[in-house]
């Protein structure tokens, strides 16, 4: 549940734990995600600090992307990274577009 709440909060550009706790008490989408529970800030801090390690986060994101792909919501054929660079003192802009495949999803 906490991973879903944090992921949804990040998708809505909410990063602070205090704001997430406030939304869990007031916003219907967050109330639905928490099934009516009202998690406190200590629960989020403990989850983010102790349980949400790099390996766990990578695995959860992999499962999330795979489920989106299986449900037909996204395709994983190409990933475009916008590497926009603005050169200093050159009075011009350089735009770099690069298409690449995600390495971890090539296994499919």
PyMOL CGO cylinders between C-alpha atoms (Angstrom):
from pymol import cmd
from pymol.cgo import CYLINDER

trace = [
    CYLINDER, 0.00, 0.00, 0.00, 2.73, 2.48, 0.91, 0.3, 1, 1, 1, 1, 1, 1,
    CYLINDER, 2.73, 2.48, 0.91, 4.56, 1.92, -2.37, 0.3, 1, 1, 1, 1, 1, 1,
    CYLINDER, 4.56, 1.92, -2.37, 1.36, 2.66, -4.29, 0.3, 1, 1, 1, 1, 1, 1,
    CYLINDER, 1.36, 2.66, -4.29, 0.74, 5.83, -2.28, 0.3, 1, 1, 1, 1, 1, 1,
    CYLINDER, 0.74, 5.83, -2.28, 4.31, 7.07, -2.75, 0.3, 1, 1, 1, 1, 1, 1,
    CYLINDER, 4.31, 7.07, -2.75, 4.29, 6.23, -6.47, 0.3, 1, 1, 1, 1, 1, 1,
    CYLINDER, 4.29, 6.23, -6.47, 0.97, 8.01, -7.00, 0.3, 1, 1, 1, 1, 1, 1,
    CYLINDER, 0.97, 8.01, -7.00, 2.18, 11.01, -4.99, 0.3, 1, 1, 1, 1, 1, 1,
    CYLINDER, 2.18, 11.01, -4.99, 5.33, 11.21, -7.13, 0.3, 1, 1, 1, 1, 1, 1,
    CYLINDER, 5.33, 11.21, -7.13, 3.19, 11.05, -10.28, 0.3, 1, 1, 1, 1, 1, 1,
    CYLINDER, 3.19, 11.05, -10.28, 1.28, 14.07, -8.94, 0.3, 1, 1, 1, 1, 1, 1,
    CYLINDER, 1.28, 14.07, -8.94, 4.60, 15.84, -8.16, 0.3, 1, 1, 1, 1, 1, 1,
    CYLINDER, 4.60, 15.84, -8.16, 4.16, 15.53, -4.39, 0.3, 1, 1, 1, 1, 1, 1,
    CYLINDER, 4.16, 15.53, -4.39, 7.45, 14.68, -2.69, 0.3, 1, 1, 1, 1, 1, 1,
    CYLINDER, 7.45, 14.68, -2.69, 7.19, 15.68, 0.97, 0.3, 1, 1, 1, 1, 1, 1,
    CYLINDER, 7.19, 15.68, 0.97, 5.97, 13.16, 3.52, 0.3, 1, 1, 1, 1, 1, 1,
    CYLINDER, 5.97, 13.16, 3.52, 3.90, 15.75, 5.37, 0.3, 1, 1, 1, 1, 1, 1,
    CYLINDER, 3.90, 15.75, 5.37, 2.00, 16.60, 2.19, 0.3, 1, 1, 1, 1, 1, 1,
    CYLINDER, 2.00, 16.60, 2.19, 1.44, 12.89, 1.44, 0.3, 1, 1, 1, 1, 1, 1,
    CYLINDER, 1.44, 12.89, 1.44, 0.05, 12.35, 4.96, 0.3, 1, 1, 1, 1, 1, 1,
    CYLINDER, 0.05, 12.35, 4.96, -2.26, 15.33, 4.49, 0.3, 1, 1, 1, 1, 1, 1,
    CYLINDER, -2.26, 15.33, 4.49, -3.47, 13.97, 1.14, 0.3, 1, 1, 1, 1, 1, 1,
    CYLINDER, -3.47, 13.97, 1.14, -4.10, 10.54, 2.71, 0.3, 1, 1, 1, 1, 1, 1,
    CYLINDER, -4.10, 10.54, 2.71, -6.60, 12.24, 5.01, 0.3, 1, 1, 1, 1, 1, 1,
    CYLINDER, -6.60, 12.24, 5.01, -8.28, 14.58, 2.50, 0.3, 1, 1, 1, 1, 1, 1,
    CYLINDER, -8.28, 14.58, 2.50, -7.91, 13.41, -1.11, 0.3, 1, 1, 1, 1, 1, 1,
    CYLINDER, -7.91, 13.41, -1.11, -10.31, 10.70, -2.32, 0.3, 1, 1, 1, 1, 1, 1,
    CYLINDER, -10.31, 10.70, -2.32, -7.72, 9.00, -4.53, 0.3, 1, 1, 1, 1, 1, 1,
    CYLINDER, -7.72, 9.00, -4.53, -5.30, 8.67, -1.62, 0.3, 1, 1, 1, 1, 1, 1,
    CYLINDER, -5.30, 8.67, -1.62, -8.07, 7.52, 0.72, 0.3, 1, 1, 1, 1, 1, 1,
    CYLINDER, -8.07, 7.52, 0.72, -8.95, 4.82, -1.82, 0.3, 1, 1, 1, 1, 1, 1,
    CYLINDER, -8.95, 4.82, -1.82, -5.29, 3.75, -2.12, 0.3, 1, 1, 1, 1, 1, 1,
    CYLINDER, -5.29, 3.75, -2.12, -4.94, 3.48, 1.66, 0.3, 1, 1, 1, 1, 1, 1,
    CYLINDER, -4.94, 3.48, 1.66, -8.33, 1.73, 2.01, 0.3, 1, 1, 1, 1, 1, 1,
    CYLINDER, -8.33, 1.73, 2.01, -9.43, 4.35, 4.50, 0.3, 1, 1, 1, 1, 1, 1,
    CYLINDER, -9.43, 4.35, 4.50, -6.39, 4.00, 6.75, 0.3, 1, 1, 1, 1, 1, 1,
    CYLINDER, -6.39, 4.00, 6.75, -4.61, 7.18, 7.80, 0.3, 1, 1, 1, 1, 1, 1,
    CYLINDER, -4.61, 7.18, 7.80, -0.89, 6.37, 7.92, 0.3, 1, 1, 1, 1, 1, 1,
    CYLINDER, -0.89, 6.37, 7.92, 1.23, 8.74, 9.98, 0.3, 1, 1, 1, 1, 1, 1,
    CYLINDER, 1.23, 8.74, 9.98, 4.47, 10.36, 8.91, 0.3, 1, 1, 1, 1, 1, 1,
    CYLINDER, 4.47, 10.36, 8.91, 6.59, 7.94, 10.96, 0.3, 1, 1, 1, 1, 1, 1,
    CYLINDER, 6.59, 7.94, 10.96, 5.26, 5.02, 8.90, 0.3, 1, 1, 1, 1, 1, 1,
    CYLINDER, 5.26, 5.02, 8.90, 6.30, 6.73, 5.65, 0.3, 1, 1, 1, 1, 1, 1,
    CYLINDER, 6.30, 6.73, 5.65, 9.72, 7.70, 7.00, 0.3, 1, 1, 1, 1, 1, 1,
    CYLINDER, 9.72, 7.70, 7.00, 10.38, 4.14, 8.20, 0.3, 1, 1, 1, 1, 1, 1,
    CYLINDER, 10.38, 4.14, 8.20, 9.19, 2.68, 4.90, 0.3, 1, 1, 1, 1, 1, 1,
    CYLINDER, 9.19, 2.68, 4.90, 11.27, 5.06, 2.79, 0.3, 1, 1, 1, 1, 1, 1,
    CYLINDER, 11.27, 5.06, 2.79, 14.33, 4.83, 5.01, 0.3, 1, 1, 1, 1, 1, 1,
    CYLINDER, 14.33, 4.83, 5.01, 14.51, 1.16, 5.93, 0.3, 1, 1, 1, 1, 1, 1,
    CYLINDER, 14.51, 1.16, 5.93, 12.39, -0.95, 3.61, 0.3, 1, 1, 1, 1, 1, 1,
    CYLINDER, 12.39, -0.95, 3.61, 12.54, 0.89, 0.28, 0.3, 1, 1, 1, 1, 1, 1,
    CYLINDER, 12.54, 0.89, 0.28, 16.16, 0.15, -0.58, 0.3, 1, 1, 1, 1, 1, 1,
    CYLINDER, 16.16, 0.15, -0.58, 17.60, 0.46, -4.06, 0.3, 1, 1, 1, 1, 1, 1,
    CYLINDER, 17.60, 0.46, -4.06, 17.19, -3.24, -4.90, 0.3, 1, 1, 1, 1, 1, 1,
    CYLINDER, 17.19, -3.24, -4.90, 13.61, -3.33, -3.64, 0.3, 1, 1, 1, 1, 1, 1,
    CYLINDER, 13.61, -3.33, -3.64, 12.75, -0.15, -5.55, 0.3, 1, 1, 1, 1, 1, 1,
    CYLINDER, 12.75, -0.15, -5.55, 14.23, -1.51, -8.77, 0.3, 1, 1, 1, 1, 1, 1,
    CYLINDER, 14.23, -1.51, -8.77, 12.21, -4.73, -8.43, 0.3, 1, 1, 1, 1, 1, 1,
    CYLINDER, 12.21, -4.73, -8.43, 8.97, -2.87, -7.65, 0.3, 1, 1, 1, 1, 1, 1,
    CYLINDER, 8.97, -2.87, -7.65, 9.43, -0.51, -10.60, 0.3, 1, 1, 1, 1, 1, 1,
    CYLINDER, 9.43, -0.51, -10.60, 10.16, -3.49, -12.86, 0.3, 1, 1, 1, 1, 1, 1,
    CYLINDER, 10.16, -3.49, -12.86, 6.95, -5.21, -11.72, 0.3, 1, 1, 1, 1, 1, 1,
    CYLINDER, 6.95, -5.21, -11.72, 4.99, -1.96, -12.18, 0.3, 1, 1, 1, 1, 1, 1,
    CYLINDER, 4.99, -1.96, -12.18, 6.23, -1.48, -15.75, 0.3, 1, 1, 1, 1, 1, 1,
    CYLINDER, 6.23, -1.48, -15.75, 5.63, -5.12, -16.61, 0.3, 1, 1, 1, 1, 1, 1,
    CYLINDER, 5.63, -5.12, -16.61, 2.04, -4.93, -15.37, 0.3, 1, 1, 1, 1, 1, 1,
    CYLINDER, 2.04, -4.93, -15.37, 1.41, -1.77, -17.40, 0.3, 1, 1, 1, 1, 1, 1,
    CYLINDER, 1.41, -1.77, -17.40, 2.80, -3.54, -20.46, 0.3, 1, 1, 1, 1, 1, 1,
    CYLINDER, 2.80, -3.54, -20.46, 0.71, -6.69, -19.88, 0.3, 1, 1, 1, 1, 1, 1,
    CYLINDER, 0.71, -6.69, -19.88, -2.45, -4.62, -19.58, 0.3, 1, 1, 1, 1, 1, 1,
    CYLINDER, -2.45, -4.62, -19.58, -1.64, -2.86, -22.86, 0.3, 1, 1, 1, 1, 1, 1,
    CYLINDER, -1.64, -2.86, -22.86, -1.27, 0.59, -21.33, 0.3, 1, 1, 1, 1, 1, 1,
    CYLINDER, -1.27, 0.59, -21.33, 2.30, 1.10, -22.56, 0.3, 1, 1, 1, 1, 1, 1,
    CYLINDER, 2.30, 1.10, -22.56, 4.67, -0.33, -25.15, 0.3, 1, 1, 1, 1, 1, 1,
    CYLINDER, 4.67, -0.33, -25.15, 8.33, -0.83, -24.45, 0.3, 1, 1, 1, 1, 1, 1,
    CYLINDER, 8.33, -0.83, -24.45, 9.66, -0.74, -27.99, 0.3, 1, 1, 1, 1, 1, 1,
    CYLINDER, 9.66, -0.74, -27.99, 11.50, 2.56, -27.64, 0.3, 1, 1, 1, 1, 1, 1,
    CYLINDER, 11.50, 2.56, -27.64, 12.37, 4.97, -24.89, 0.3, 1, 1, 1, 1, 1, 1,
    CYLINDER, 12.37, 4.97, -24.89, 13.24, 8.53, -25.80, 0.3, 1, 1, 1, 1, 1, 1,
    CYLINDER, 13.24, 8.53, -25.80, 15.43, 10.54, -23.51, 0.3, 1, 1, 1, 1, 1, 1,
    CYLINDER, 15.43, 10.54, -23.51, 15.43, 14.29, -23.97, 0.3, 1, 1, 1, 1, 1, 1,
    CYLINDER, 15.43, 14.29, -23.97, 19.00, 15.32, -23.31, 0.3, 1, 1, 1, 1, 1, 1,
    CYLINDER, 19.00, 15.32, -23.31, 18.46, 19.01, -23.94, 0.3, 1, 1, 1, 1, 1, 1,
    CYLINDER, 18.46, 19.01, -23.94, 21.64, 20.98, -23.47, 0.3, 1, 1, 1, 1, 1, 1,
    CYLINDER, 21.64, 20.98, -23.47, 21.95, 24.75, -23.51, 0.3, 1, 1, 1, 1, 1, 1,
    CYLINDER, 21.95, 24.75, -23.51, 25.48, 25.84, -24.28, 0.3, 1, 1, 1, 1, 1, 1,
    CYLINDER, 25.48, 25.84, -24.28, 26.85, 28.70, -22.26, 0.3, 1, 1, 1, 1, 1, 1,
    CYLINDER, 26.85, 28.70, -22.26, 28.25, 31.76, -24.05, 0.3, 1, 1, 1, 1, 1, 1,
    CYLINDER, 28.25, 31.76, -24.05, 27.49, 30.30, -27.47, 0.3, 1, 1, 1, 1, 1, 1,
    CYLINDER, 27.49, 30.30, -27.47, 24.18, 32.08, -28.02, 0.3, 1, 1, 1, 1, 1, 1,
    CYLINDER, 24.18, 32.08, -28.02, 22.61, 28.98, -29.48, 0.3, 1, 1, 1, 1, 1, 1,
    CYLINDER, 22.61, 28.98, -29.48, 20.76, 25.91, -28.33, 0.3, 1, 1, 1, 1, 1, 1,
    CYLINDER, 20.76, 25.91, -28.33, 21.75, 22.33, -28.92, 0.3, 1, 1, 1, 1, 1, 1,
    CYLINDER, 21.75, 22.33, -28.92, 19.02, 19.73, -28.72, 0.3, 1, 1, 1, 1, 1, 1,
    CYLINDER, 19.02, 19.73, -28.72, 20.00, 16.10, -28.49, 0.3, 1, 1, 1, 1, 1, 1,
    CYLINDER, 20.00, 16.10, -28.49, 17.38, 13.39, -28.96, 0.3, 1, 1, 1, 1, 1, 1,
    CYLINDER, 17.38, 13.39, -28.96, 18.38, 9.83, -28.43, 0.3, 1, 1, 1, 1, 1, 1,
    CYLINDER, 18.38, 9.83, -28.43, 16.26, 6.68, -28.80, 0.3, 1, 1, 1, 1, 1, 1,
    CYLINDER, 16.26, 6.68, -28.80, 17.24, 3.67, -26.72, 0.3, 1, 1, 1, 1, 1, 1,
    CYLINDER, 17.24, 3.67, -26.72, 15.81, 0.44, -25.36, 0.3, 1, 1, 1, 1, 1, 1,
    CYLINDER, 15.81, 0.44, -25.36, 15.57, -0.12, -21.66, 0.3, 1, 1, 1, 1, 1, 1,
    CYLINDER, 15.57, -0.12, -21.66, 18.19, -2.74, -20.76, 0.3, 1, 1, 1, 1, 1, 1,
    CYLINDER, 18.19, -2.74, -20.76, 16.22, -4.37, -18.00, 0.3, 1, 1, 1, 1, 1, 1,
    CYLINDER, 16.22, -4.37, -18.00, 13.16, -4.86, -20.21, 0.3, 1, 1, 1, 1, 1, 1,
    CYLINDER, 13.16, -4.86, -20.21, 14.99, -6.50, -23.10, 0.3, 1, 1, 1, 1, 1, 1,
    CYLINDER, 14.99, -6.50, -23.10, 14.60, -9.81, -21.29, 0.3, 1, 1, 1, 1, 1, 1,
    CYLINDER, 14.60, -9.81, -21.29, 11.02, -10.07, -22.55, 0.3, 1, 1, 1, 1, 1, 1,
]
cmd.load_cgo(trace, "trace")
